[in-house]
C-alpha cells in the first residue's frame, strides 16, 4: 500500500461504501463472523505485534496504566472477537422506515434509514477501538477509515490486516476498512479535512484530542466523551440513597466518563450528609477535595480550588462543595458541567422536576447512579460512544446513530401547481 | 447597544435561551402573535428602512433581481406577519417524548425533545429570512443570533428592533433575539467560533457562503441548500410524464434549489424524448445546453462543456446529456450531484428500485417533479431549509430539526452492580 496517499485511502473507502450500503443484514453478519473467527485464529500474531508496542512504550517511558490499556492478551483478544459477534447480532438499522405519508396529490413519501457512507474515527491508545469501531461501522452498512494512536501502531496494523483479509474471504470488499496510521499526522489531517469523503468523524479519547478534532475538522463531527459529572444532594436526600449512589458513581469504575466528579450538597443537609458520604468514600480509598464547610465536617480533606470544580479526575478523587440553594447548585452545574450526566438525590418532587427540566445535559437523573449512562445499560447492545453535543445524537449512541436517513418519493407523473 | 461586543450578544442569547426553553407552547404562540402584530403596525418604518437599503443598493450598482429579493413592500410585510402566525400555529416539538423504556432494574428512561438552546443564522440579501428564522427558533424554544447580508442592513436592524420590542411587551426577554450585523465581519466570525454559545449554526445563501461557513465554523453547522438537481429519462419513460415533469421542474420556479438543472436521457430513448422535451422547454423560454447527440436532435442548442454538468443555473437554462446506460446516469449523478434531489422517469420497476437504492441524495424520486422537495409540500408547515448533509437532518427540515433531545432517568436509589 506504500504508493498510496491518505487521500487514496479516503477514495477507496468512499468507493467501498457504495458496496457496503447494499449488503443485506445477513451479508453483514457473515462478514463480521468472519472477522471474529480471523481474530481468534490470528491471536498469536496480534499478541506478538502488541508485545512490540508494549516494549516500545516501556522504552519510551509511558506509564503502567497506559501500558495496561494498550495490552492485548489471549483473554482480551477473545473478548474482542466476542464483541464483534455481539455487534453482528444487533438488529440492522439500515432500511428501517422511520417516517412517511402520502402527499395530498398521491405521491408516496417514505423516510428510511441509510448508512452514512464513510465513518472516520480518530482515537488513542486502546487497540480494541480499532475493531469495535470497524464492526459497528460495518454492521450499519458503512465503510470506515481509522486513525489510531501511535502507541498501538503495530497492534492496529495487524488488526486492520486481519479484518481486511476476513472481509475478502467473506466476499466483501476489503477496502471497506482503511487505516491512515502509516501517514502519521498527515493521516489525521486528511481525515479531518476529507469533505466529500468522510460523512461523519468520531473522535474518541482525551479532552485535548476531541477539542483538536472539533476545532480543526471541516467534516461533520460527533463530539463524545468528556464527563465532568455532578451529583446534587438535596435537603430531602435519604441517607442510604445519598451514600450508595455517590459511592457507586465514584468507585465502581473511576476511570470512565460517567463516574461522578463533583458532589454538591445543600447547606441544610450538609451536617447530616457530608460526614456520612465522605466517610463511605474515604473507606473506599477516595481522596476528598472539599470547600471550607466540608473541611469543617470531615477530616483529611484536601482544600478544593477553582481547578477542582473544572476537573474530570477519572481517578479515586472527588470534589465536594456545599451550596446554599438548588439555584446555586444549578448555577454551578451550568458553569462547570460538560453536559454529559448529572443526578439529584431528592424525595422532593418539585426539586426533582426542576432539576430534570433545567439541567442541560445529555442525561439528567433523579435518584440513580450516573454510571447508568452507557449504551449497554440503555439497552443499545453496543458502545459507539456518548455524545455530548446536541446535533444528531445526544447521550449514549446506538447503531442507528451511525446512520442517516433519506426520503423516497414515488409518484405517477405528479407536477407542482 | 454600542458598548457591546459580538461575544456579549452571544452570552445574552445563551442566558435568554434558559428562559425560552421553559416557555410553554401557549407562551410562545402569544409572543409570536405579538411579533406579527408589531410587524403590521410598523410596516411604514420597515418599508422606509428598506427603501434606504434599496437606494444604497442601486447606488452600489447591484442588479435588479437582487433588488427584487431585497424589497419589502406592504404586501410583503403582510406576508411576513402571516408567516409568523403560521409558525405560531405549528405543533410545538418541545417536550415530545420520542423514546424510552424501563431498565431491567426499574429505572424509567425517557427521551424527550428539548430546544437546542441558541440557533445562529448567517444569510444573505433577503430580509424576510430575519423574521422567518427568528420565528422558527422561538417556536421551538430557542434564542437566536442573526447575521444578515449587509445589503439589507437597515431593514434587518428595524426588523430586529420590532421583534425585540414585541417580545418585551409579551413578557418574553428581548435578549432572545440578537443580531451581530453591526459588527460586520467580526459578527460572523464570533458566530462561527462561538463554541459553548451557539448550539447550531444554519447558513442560508449562495454556495460560496455555505462553503465558507462549513469550512470556518467550529460550532456545529447544518449545511443547506445547494441543489444541482438531476432528472433521468429512462428508456421506458412515458412521453407525457417526461415532458410534464421536466418542464415543471425547470420552469415553475427556476431560481430555487429544487429546480432541475441537468436531464440525463438514456440513449435508446433519446430520438423519442429529446426533441419532445427540448421543444417543450424552448417554448417556455429555456436555453438548452446539450452534448453532441442533443445538438443533432434539436436546434438552438448551446454546446455543453464540463462546467455545465457542475452548474446550478438557478435560471431558465438546462443541461441535457445522453448516456448509454442507467449505470452511466448513476455515475454522472455520483460525480456532479450536490445530494439534494434526483428523480427518474420510468415504468420499469427494476430501474426505479435501483435508482431509489443507489442514489445517495436527501430525496430520491420516481415519476414526480423535483419541485416537491420542500418543507411545505412535505407537510412540515414551515421552511427551515433543506439539509444536504447527513448529520442530524437530511432533506426538508421541520421545526423538530431545530431541537435536540435529552434523556431523563427516574430511579429509586438504583446503583450499578
Boltz contact constraints between the chains, C-beta under 6 A:
constraints:
  - contact:
      token1: [A, 107]
      token2: [B, 368]
      max_distance: 6.0
  - contact:
      token1: [A, 116]
      token2: [B, 390]
      max_distance: 6.0
  - contact:
      token1: [A, 199]
      token2: [B, 390]
      max_distance: 6.0
  - contact:
      token1: [A, 200]
      token2: [B, 391]
      max_distance: 6.0
  - contact:
      token1: [A, 215]
      token2: [B, 218]
      max_distance: 6.0
  - contact:
      token1: [A, 218]
      token2: [B, 215]
      max_distance: 6.0
  - contact:
      token1: [A, 220]
      token2: [B, 391]
      max_distance: 6.0
  - contact:
      token1: [A, 241]
      token2: [B, 413]
      max_distance: 6.0
  - contact:
      token1: [A, 244]
      token2: [B, 415]
      max_distance: 6.0
  - contact:
      token1: [A, 245]
      token2: [B, 415]
      max_distance: 6.0
  - contact:
      token1: [A, 248]
      token2: [B, 415]
      max_distance: 6.0
  - contact:
      token1: [A, 248]
      token2: [B, 416]
      max_distance: 6.0
  - contact:
      token1: [A, 252]
      token2: [B, 416]
      max_distance: 6.0
  - contact:
      token1: [A, 356]
      token2: [B, 408]
      max_distance: 6.0
  - contact:
      token1: [A, 363]
      token2: [B, 407]
      max_distance: 6.0
  - contact:
      token1: [A, 364]
      token2: [B, 408]
      max_distance: 6.0
  - contact:
      token1: [A, 365]
      token2: [B, 409]
      max_distance: 6.0
  - contact:
      token1: [A, 366]
      token2: [B, 410]
      max_distance: 6.0
  - contact:
      token1: [A, 367]
      token2: [B, 411]
      max_distance: 6.0
  - contact:
      token1: [A, 367]
      token2: [B, 412]
      max_distance: 6.0
  - contact:
      token1: [A, 367]
      token2: [B, 413]
      max_distance: 6.0
  - contact:
      token1: [A, 368]
      token2: [B, 107]
      max_distance: 6.0
  - contact:
      token1: [A, 368]
      token2: [B, 409]
      max_distance: 6.0
  - contact:
      token1: [A, 368]
      token2: [B, 411]
      max_distance: 6.0
  - contact:
      token1: [A, 368]
      token2: [B, 414]
      max_distance: 6.0
  - contact:
      token1: [A, 369]
      token2: [B, 415]
      max_distance: 6.0
  - contact:
      token1: [A, 369]
      token2: [B, 416]
      max_distance: 6.0
  - contact:
      token1: [A, 371]
      token2: [B, 416]
      max_distance: 6.0
  - contact:
      token1: [A, 390]
      token2: [B, 116]
      max_distance: 6.0
  - contact:
      token1: [A, 390]
      token2: [B, 199]
      max_distance: 6.0
  - contact:
      token1: [A, 390]
      token2: [B, 404]
      max_distance: 6.0
  - contact:
      token1: [A, 391]
      token2: [B, 200]
      max_distance: 6.0
  - contact:
      token1: [A, 391]
      token2: [B, 220]
      max_distance: 6.0
  - contact:
      token1: [A, 391]
      token2: [B, 392]
      max_distance: 6.0
  - contact:
      token1: [A, 392]
      token2: [B, 391]
      max_distance: 6.0
  - contact:
      token1: [A, 392]
      token2: [B, 392]
      max_distance: 6.0
  - contact:
      token1: [A, 394]
      token2: [B, 404]
      max_distance: 6.0
  - contact:
      token1: [A, 394]
      token2: [B, 405]
      max_distance: 6.0
  - contact:
      token1: [A, 395]
      token2: [B, 407]
      max_distance: 6.0
  - contact:
      token1: [A, 404]
      token2: [B, 390]
      max_distance: 6.0
  - contact:
      token1: [A, 404]
      token2: [B, 394]
      max_distance: 6.0
  - contact:
      token1: [A, 405]
      token2: [B, 394]
      max_distance: 6.0
  - contact:
      token1: [A, 407]
      token2: [B, 363]
      max_distance: 6.0
  - contact:
      token1: [A, 407]
      token2: [B, 395]
      max_distance: 6.0
  - contact:
      token1: [A, 408]
      token2: [B, 356]
      max_distance: 6.0
  - contact:
      token1: [A, 408]
      token2: [B, 364]
      max_distance: 6.0
  - contact:
      token1: [A, 409]
      token2: [B, 365]
      max_distance: 6.0
  - contact:
      token1: [A, 409]
      token2: [B, 368]
      max_distance: 6.0
  - contact:
      token1: [A, 410]
      token2: [B, 366]
      max_distance: 6.0
  - contact:
      token1: [A, 411]
      token2: [B, 367]
      max_distance: 6.0
  - contact:
      token1: [A, 411]
      token2: [B, 368]
      max_distance: 6.0
  - contact:
      token1: [A, 412]
      token2: [B, 367]
      max_distance: 6.0
  - contact:
      token1: [A, 413]
      token2: [B, 241]
      max_distance: 6.0
  - contact:
      token1: [A, 413]
      token2: [B, 367]
      max_distance: 6.0
  - contact:
      token1: [A, 414]
      token2: [B, 368]
      max_distance: 6.0
  - contact:
      token1: [A, 415]
      token2: [B, 244]
      max_distance: 6.0
  - contact:
      token1: [A, 415]
      token2: [B, 245]
      max_distance: 6.0
  - contact:
      token1: [A, 415]
      token2: [B, 248]
      max_distance: 6.0
  - contact:
      token1: [A, 415]
      token2: [B, 369]
      max_distance: 6.0
  - contact:
      token1: [A, 416]
      token2: [B, 248]
      max_distance: 6.0
  - contact:
      token1: [A, 416]
      token2: [B, 252]
      max_distance: 6.0
  - contact:
      token1: [A, 416]
      token2: [B, 369]
      max_distance: 6.0
  - contact:
      token1: [A, 416]
      token2: [B, 371]
      max_distance: 6.0
  - contact:
      token1: [A, 416]
      token2: [B, 372]
      max_distance: 6.0
